Amino acid sequence: MAKRVQLVLNQDIIKLGKSGDLVEVAPGYARNYLIPQKLATHATPGILKQVERRRELERQRQLELKQQAQEQKAALEKVESFTIAKQVGEADAIFGTVTHQEVADVIKQITGLEVDRRGITIPDIGKTGTYEAEIKLFSDVTARVNIQVVPS
């Protein structure tokens, strides 16, 4: 069986790895495709040090983002509830629904924090009352806030 070649990827390659990963591939695959297309380079000690330095910088950046998300979570959970006014019909049924964008706008208006609407999970809201929403701030940081729907 042929000897494997160690390479460092310059770009993400499906089914092989992400940029900066150290991979072992067949020599022909490396010689005929990955290296000529500039998708990978040979793994030399200098390149391995650069890759490790980049990984460390990325790890520190992720820690800073997580810390910011923890601070945002504390600020969001400090507010008891966010109030959204909607038009109401019979039996306290609201017209339309409460959207993710409305929740994000109310949060920004009250706390000044910019929250991505795609990270907000709200239950189906059809009547006035208090509901709990989850806001995903980071991969493992989730804040729970109360949303109070009142008649306008």
Stockholm file with secondary structure:
# STOCKHOLM 1.0

chainA/1-152         MAKRVQLVLNQDIIKLGKSGDLVEVAPGYARNYLIPQKLATHATPGILKQVERRRELERQRQLELKQQAQEQKAALEKVESFTIAKQVGEADAIFGTVTHQEVADVIKQITGLEVDRRGITIPDIGKTGTYEAEIKLFSDVTARVNIQVVPS
#=GR chainA/1-152 SS CCCCEEEEESSCBTTTBCTTCEEEECHHHIIIIITTTTSEEECCHHHHHHHHHHHHHHHHHHHHHHHHHHHHHHHHHHSCCEEEEECBCGGGBBSSCCCHHHHHHHHHHHHCCCCCGGGEECCCCCBSEEEEEEEEEETTEEEEEEEEEEEC
#=GC SS_cons         CCCCEEEEESSCBTTTBCTTCEEEECHHHIIIIITTTTSEEECCHHHHHHHHHHHHHHHHHHHHHHHHHHHHHHHHHHSCCEEEEECBCGGGBBSSCCCHHHHHHHHHHHHCCCCCGGGEECCCCCBSEEEEEEEEEETTEEEEEEEEEEEC
//
